Amino acid sequence: MSALFRSFMQGGFECSTHRRPDGASHDLLVDTGHALHPGADYTALARYRIRTVRDGLRWHLIETAPGQYDWSSFLPMLRASQDHGMQVIWDLCHYGYPADVDPFSPAFPDRFARFAAAAAAIVRDESDDVPWYCPVNEISYWSWAGGDMAHFGPMGLGRGAELKRQLVRATCAGIAAIRQVDPRARFMLADPVINVAPNTPDEFDAAEHATQGQYEAWDMIAGARSHGLGGRRDNLDVIGVNFYSHNQWRLEGPRIERGEPDYRPFRELLMQVHNRYQRPILIAETGAEGDLRVPWLRYVCDEVAAARSMGADIQGICLYPVTDYPGWFDGRHCPTGMIGYPDAEQERPVYLPLASEMLEQQARFTLTPARYDVGQRITGNVQEPIQA
């Protein structure tokens, strides 16, 4: 396994820009303080040997009118990453979009692609590094939350399948547009991995159908399902796997807790992704809250080590979010980060137990510098999708 990233253990800055049903808009980069002092945050992470992060552009701030871009919210972050030697996977659309954009509109994929190309040109002109992008974050979750349940924009009800296809179209169009601007570009496609268990034996097929749905977006992006969306095999560059303690549940029922009989070890979910796609994998999001932060991270790392020993090409683990953040719908302080809220002097307190665990796991997984190689885009066959 050649290393794609500068550090195995990584940090993700919460960059959601969603709109709630009550009309309120969120900008988590502002709410967490990261937008104001990105350089200080990059320095704080570098002290703990984190050299690769997830961070985000805010499309709704940048595209002030159709085709007109104001990069003043992004350039300080991009330049800070350069100044501090930080490798960034840039989210281009993390649930947010300009107010005049309708994700259900036929014009949405092209509108996003033009924005993605413009962003790629800025990154290309500002940096000599091989750029990394997550075009659209968590297509499957966004389709459910924003397309089926109206939890946040675009507030759809029963339109999840439609929204998923639109987000896949946008992703594929964005990848193609970016490659026209910068053929070096690499892509990470992030979505949750899940396990849905039946409550009774007669629910097995329904639970299995729900579980298999986790692969739809990746299959579509790879061109292995729902042809005509722009999918092609080399779109599926690096698979981003998001995994939290709530990613396993009973069909239309409660969460399955670790230690319960129906809980599947994370290594099994990782091996399923590996066997299906034969692509490099990044644990793009994982974390827990409060006193659970350290034991959860240790569990994830142990499972990743096990999956790697079985042949899975897992390239890193991103603690997400790496800072504390305010709850999406209630604003409460969520102590999930390795570093907390900034004080008046813009200093962030460090949660030392988690910082120490990150250092230990960094040493556990770190490859020698000679094996760091961004290389060519990964190529090869994508297996036919499992028919749900």
Wavefront OBJ file of the C-alpha trace (Angstrom):
o trace
v 0.000 0.000 0.000
v 1.403 3.387 -1.021
v 0.329 6.325 1.129
v -1.916 8.865 -0.560
v -2.005 11.258 2.373
v 0.595 13.119 4.406
v -0.709 11.729 7.671
v -2.714 8.625 8.421
v -4.566 10.189 11.350
v -6.397 13.255 10.081
v -8.749 15.972 11.276
v -11.959 17.240 9.717
v -13.380 20.728 10.179
v -17.180 20.764 10.298
v -18.160 22.780 7.220
v -21.900 22.141 6.913
v -23.891 25.056 5.479
v -27.392 23.622 5.603
v -30.744 25.378 5.886
v -33.133 24.199 8.576
v -36.903 23.809 8.136
v -37.459 26.984 10.195
v -35.497 28.932 7.578
v -32.375 29.424 9.669
v -29.089 28.938 7.856
v -25.953 27.498 9.375
v -22.308 28.084 8.593
v -20.411 25.727 10.842
v -17.037 27.115 9.776
v -18.102 30.402 11.352
v -19.868 28.807 14.320
v -16.781 26.789 15.275
v -14.412 29.735 14.762
v -12.371 27.980 12.099
v -13.218 30.428 9.306
v -11.671 33.329 11.195
v -8.354 31.734 12.129
v -7.636 28.721 9.915
v -3.861 29.115 10.233
v -4.003 28.856 14.016
v -6.125 25.718 13.732
v -3.759 24.134 11.216
v -0.865 24.917 13.562
v -2.711 23.325 16.475
v -3.252 20.110 14.530
v 0.299 20.016 13.194
v 1.550 19.889 16.792
v -0.066 16.453 16.939
v 1.385 15.316 13.587
v -1.830 15.843 11.652
v -0.832 16.950 8.168
v -3.990 16.039 6.235
v -7.403 17.550 6.925
v -10.893 17.826 5.516
v -12.084 21.391 5.085
v -14.668 23.144 2.968
v -15.640 25.872 0.558
v -18.897 27.722 1.139
v -20.644 27.777 -2.220
v -23.430 30.004 -0.918
v -20.914 32.744 -0.057
v -18.716 32.349 -3.121
v -21.243 32.386 -5.970
v -22.840 35.773 -5.389
v -24.802 35.620 -8.659
v -24.939 32.953 -11.374
v -21.402 32.585 -12.674
v -20.004 35.387 -10.465
v -17.579 34.298 -7.768
v -16.190 36.034 -4.700
v -13.290 34.005 -3.318
v -12.653 36.167 -0.255
v -14.094 33.530 2.107
v -11.904 30.800 0.626
v -8.534 32.299 -0.270
v -7.437 32.925 3.355
v -8.117 29.262 4.132
v -6.355 28.017 1.002
v -3.329 30.223 1.630
v -3.194 29.272 5.290
v -3.094 25.608 4.309
v -0.166 26.361 2.006
v 1.667 28.396 4.624
v 1.340 25.601 7.178
v 2.096 22.658 4.888
v -1.368 21.186 5.306
v -2.787 18.784 2.730
v -6.514 19.497 2.403
v -9.393 17.494 0.982
v -11.747 20.321 0.019
v -15.503 19.750 0.296
v -17.168 21.676 -2.524
v -20.776 21.109 -1.453
v -21.464 20.139 2.162
v -25.276 20.408 2.203
v -25.217 24.103 1.215
v -25.797 25.997 -2.021
v -26.724 29.537 -3.181
v -30.215 30.734 -2.354
v -31.287 30.821 -6.011
v -30.243 27.201 -6.644
v -32.783 24.365 -6.628
v -31.095 20.954 -6.316
v -34.132 19.351 -7.976
v -33.776 21.573 -11.041
v -32.357 20.096 -14.277
v -29.907 23.021 -14.261
v -28.372 22.034 -10.909
v -25.617 19.623 -12.099
v -24.238 22.099 -14.648
v -24.433 24.978 -12.186
v -22.432 22.969 -9.675
v -19.937 21.847 -12.329
v -19.210 25.456 -13.297
v -18.588 26.317 -9.662
v -16.364 23.249 -9.215
v -14.295 24.180 -12.281
v -13.886 27.755 -11.062
v -12.779 26.535 -7.632
v -10.315 24.101 -9.192
v -8.784 26.928 -11.235
v -8.224 28.953 -8.059
v -6.597 26.004 -6.295
v -4.452 25.209 -9.347
v -3.198 28.783 -9.619
v -2.494 29.108 -5.888
v -0.835 25.762 -5.177
v 1.592 23.290 -6.705
v 0.204 20.443 -4.615
v -1.918 17.695 -6.134
v -5.452 18.860 -5.232
v -8.014 16.724 -3.431
v -11.777 17.246 -3.541
v -14.920 15.759 -2.076
v -17.410 17.069 -4.652
v -20.695 16.443 -2.788
v -20.613 15.209 0.785
v -22.705 12.215 1.885
v -25.030 11.832 -1.079
v -26.938 8.979 0.563
v -27.492 10.760 3.874
v -28.360 14.070 2.207
v -30.849 12.302 -0.065
v -32.602 10.825 2.954
v -32.422 13.835 5.285
v -33.006 16.534 2.683
v -34.993 14.590 0.086
v -37.182 12.212 2.094
v -37.492 13.695 5.591
v -37.239 17.496 5.080
v -34.723 17.759 7.943
v -32.814 20.401 5.994
v -32.577 21.843 2.477
v -33.991 21.229 -0.041
v -36.779 20.123 2.343
v -38.062 17.304 0.154
v -40.609 14.735 1.307
v -40.550 11.355 -0.397
v -38.128 12.608 -3.053
v -34.944 10.989 -1.791
v -34.355 8.828 -4.858
v -34.804 11.853 -7.095
v -32.398 13.938 -5.032
v -29.824 11.132 -5.001
v -29.778 11.009 -8.779
v -29.399 14.777 -8.947
v -26.489 14.761 -6.498
v -24.825 11.956 -8.442
v -25.262 13.920 -11.675
v -23.699 16.954 -9.998
v -20.822 14.883 -8.622
v -20.024 13.329 -11.991
v -20.336 16.649 -13.803
v -18.135 18.290 -11.175
v -15.433 15.634 -11.473
v -15.378 15.995 -15.263
v -15.216 19.789 -15.045
v -12.396 19.744 -12.506
v -10.364 17.301 -14.582
v -10.665 19.652 -17.554
v -9.132 22.404 -15.420
v -6.577 20.301 -13.535
v -5.949 16.701 -14.672
v -3.913 16.059 -11.498
v -6.998 16.308 -9.291
v -7.923 13.433 -6.969
v -11.358 12.743 -5.516
v -12.739 11.284 -2.311
v -16.394 10.190 -2.379
v -17.775 10.185 1.169
v -20.886 8.302 2.313
v -21.868 6.392 5.463
v -21.538 2.639 5.799
v -24.457 1.099 7.648
v -26.015 -2.109 8.894
v -29.780 -2.513 9.210
v -30.981 -5.621 11.053
v -34.473 -7.153 10.997
v -36.626 -7.201 14.115
v -38.167 -10.515 13.070
v -37.160 -13.152 10.513
v -39.861 -12.040 8.075
v -38.207 -8.594 7.884
v -34.901 -9.969 6.624
v -35.423 -8.988 2.987
v -36.545 -5.466 3.861
v -33.593 -4.959 6.210
v -31.175 -6.299 3.611
v -32.667 -3.978 0.994
v -32.115 -1.013 3.328
v -28.533 -2.096 4.017
v -27.701 -2.527 0.337
v -28.904 0.999 -0.337
v -25.640 2.295 1.064
v -23.909 1.315 -2.187
v -26.285 3.022 -4.633
v -24.523 6.378 -4.871
v -21.054 4.843 -5.254
v -22.396 2.427 -7.888
v -24.000 5.295 -9.799
v -20.841 7.417 -9.661
v -18.867 4.450 -11.000
v -21.339 3.917 -13.850
v -22.333 0.475 -12.598
v -25.968 1.409 -11.960
v -28.532 3.872 -13.364
v -26.713 4.705 -16.586
v -27.079 8.202 -17.971
v -26.047 10.071 -14.822
v -22.473 10.626 -15.996
v -20.987 7.727 -14.051
v -17.739 6.132 -15.167
v -15.295 3.750 -13.578
v -12.500 6.207 -12.919
v -14.833 8.590 -11.049
v -14.587 6.285 -8.065
v -11.104 7.322 -7.002
v -10.942 6.994 -3.189
v -13.978 5.847 -1.217
v -14.701 7.872 1.898
v -16.372 5.762 4.584
v -18.202 7.662 7.333
v -18.861 5.627 10.464
v -20.308 6.550 13.854
v -21.919 4.651 16.706
v -25.387 5.357 15.253
v -24.670 3.730 11.861
v -26.296 0.432 12.830
v -29.974 0.086 13.698
v -32.957 -2.219 13.533
v -35.411 -1.769 10.689
v -37.516 1.287 11.569
v -36.306 0.769 15.112
v -33.632 1.696 17.646
v -29.881 1.829 17.295
v -27.911 -1.389 17.653
v -25.277 -0.869 20.312
v -21.799 -2.336 20.155
v -21.813 -5.669 21.972
v -25.359 -6.575 20.948
v -25.730 -9.748 18.845
v -26.809 -7.933 15.673
v -23.954 -5.434 15.781
v -21.499 -6.090 12.955
v -17.823 -5.331 13.559
v -16.587 -2.354 11.580
v -13.971 -4.557 9.922
v -16.748 -6.525 8.216
v -18.333 -3.391 6.794
v -14.929 -2.246 5.557
v -14.193 -5.566 3.909
v -17.518 -5.441 2.093
v -16.600 -2.046 0.623
v -13.107 -3.288 -0.231
v -14.348 -6.468 -1.905
v -17.024 -4.665 -3.861
v -14.953 -1.828 -5.319
v -11.250 -2.699 -4.945
v -10.498 0.972 -4.311
v -8.478 2.772 -1.640
v -10.588 3.686 1.389
v -10.411 6.660 3.738
v -12.328 6.652 7.006
v -13.575 10.123 6.146
v -15.589 10.728 9.314
v -15.638 9.106 12.708
v -15.841 10.296 16.280
v -17.845 10.332 19.477
v -18.825 12.750 22.206
v -17.515 13.429 25.701
v -15.858 10.545 27.531
v -16.612 8.185 24.642
v -14.140 9.938 22.342
v -11.074 7.876 23.226
v -12.646 4.390 23.452
v -14.541 4.947 20.202
v -11.438 6.061 18.317
v -9.489 3.123 19.721
v -12.222 0.729 18.565
v -12.238 2.202 15.060
v -8.453 2.043 14.828
v -8.373 -1.573 15.988
v -10.990 -2.490 13.369
v -9.100 -0.616 10.648
v -5.908 -2.472 11.587
v -7.801 -5.757 11.329
v -9.246 -4.875 7.924
v -5.828 -3.806 6.647
v -4.410 -7.134 7.766
v -7.096 -8.796 5.624
v -6.032 -6.830 2.565
v -8.168 -3.686 2.598
v -6.310 -0.640 1.269
v -7.260 1.819 4.001
v -5.346 5.076 3.657
v -6.319 7.045 6.729
v -8.710 7.859 9.564
v -10.221 11.335 9.880
v -11.449 12.450 13.305
v -14.622 14.388 12.518
v -15.134 17.007 13.608
v -11.725 17.709 15.045
v -13.128 20.734 16.914
v -16.111 20.954 19.221
v -19.186 22.335 17.480
v -22.705 23.627 18.217
v -25.538 21.172 17.642
v -27.226 21.561 14.265
v -30.755 21.998 15.602
v -30.352 23.045 19.239
v -27.018 24.890 19.315
v -25.787 22.913 22.322
v -22.055 22.502 22.871
v -21.054 19.125 21.416
v -17.689 18.098 22.915
v -16.529 15.870 20.086
v -13.212 17.430 19.159
v -9.575 17.059 19.971
v -9.628 20.843 20.332
v -12.437 22.946 21.786
v -13.953 26.343 21.151
v -11.479 29.233 20.796
v -11.202 31.658 23.707
v -10.865 35.446 23.483
v -7.230 35.067 22.397
v -8.241 32.490 19.772
v -6.551 29.706 21.730
v -8.345 26.382 21.680
v -8.184 24.051 24.691
v -6.849 20.612 23.872
v -8.641 17.494 25.085
v -5.449 15.736 26.069
v -6.754 12.145 26.338
v -7.890 12.252 22.716
v -4.756 14.099 21.579
v -2.617 11.417 23.188
v -4.641 8.669 21.550
v -4.293 10.384 18.164
v -0.506 10.475 18.609
v -0.385 6.803 19.577
v -2.488 5.784 16.592
v -0.465 8.023 14.285
v 2.653 6.126 15.317
v 0.839 2.824 14.890
v -0.202 3.453 11.306
v 2.383 5.843 9.926
v 4.170 4.711 6.784
v 7.709 5.818 6.041
v 7.989 9.063 4.050
v 9.469 7.145 1.129
v 6.115 5.473 0.643
v 4.136 8.717 0.393
v 2.989 8.839 -3.213
v 0.022 10.764 -4.600
v 0.630 8.947 -7.860
v -1.835 8.421 -10.644
v -5.559 8.050 -10.118
v -6.389 4.506 -9.118
v -7.737 2.498 -12.040
v -9.224 -0.953 -12.399
v -12.541 -2.678 -12.523
v -15.545 -1.868 -10.404
v -17.526 -4.969 -9.592
v -21.109 -5.198 -10.706
v -23.408 -3.799 -8.029
v -25.076 -6.131 -5.590
v -28.715 -6.177 -6.562
v -30.734 -5.012 -3.579
l 1 2 3 4 5 6 7 8 9 10 11 12 13 14 15 16 17 18 19 20 21 22 23 24 25 26 27 28 29 30 31 32 33 34 35 36 37 38 39 40 41 42 43 44 45 46 47 48 49 50 51 52 53 54 55 56 57 58 59 60 61 62 63 64 65 66 67 68 69 70 71 72 73 74 75 76 77 78 79 80 81 82 83 84 85 86 87 88 89 90 91 92 93 94 95 96 97 98 99 100 101 102 103 104 105 106 107 108 109 110 111 112 113 114 115 116 117 118 119 120 121 122 123 124 125 126 127 128 129 130 131 132 133 134 135 136 137 138 139 140 141 142 143 144 145 146 147 148 149 150 151 152 153 154 155 156 157 158 159 160 161 162 163 164 165 166 167 168 169 170 171 172 173 174 175 176 177 178 179 180 181 182 183 184 185 186 187 188 189 190 191 192 193 194 195 196 197 198 199 200 201 202 203 204 205 206 207 208 209 210 211 212 213 214 215 216 217 218 219 220 221 222 223 224 225 226 227 228 229 230 231 232 233 234 235 236 237 238 239 240 241 242 243 244 245 246 247 248 249 250 251 252 253 254 255 256 257 258 259 260 261 262 263 264 265 266 267 268 269 270 271 272 273 274 275 276 277 278 279 280 281 282 283 284 285 286 287 288 289 290 291 292 293 294 295 296 297 298 299 300 301 302 303 304 305 306 307 308 309 310 311 312 313 314 315 316 317 318 319 320 321 322 323 324 325 326 327 328 329 330 331 332 333 334 335 336 337 338 339 340 341 342 343 344 345 346 347 348 349 350 351 352 353 354 355 356 357 358 359 360 361 362 363 364 365 366 367 368 369 370 371 372 373 374 375 376 377 378 379 380 381 382 383 384 385 386 387 388
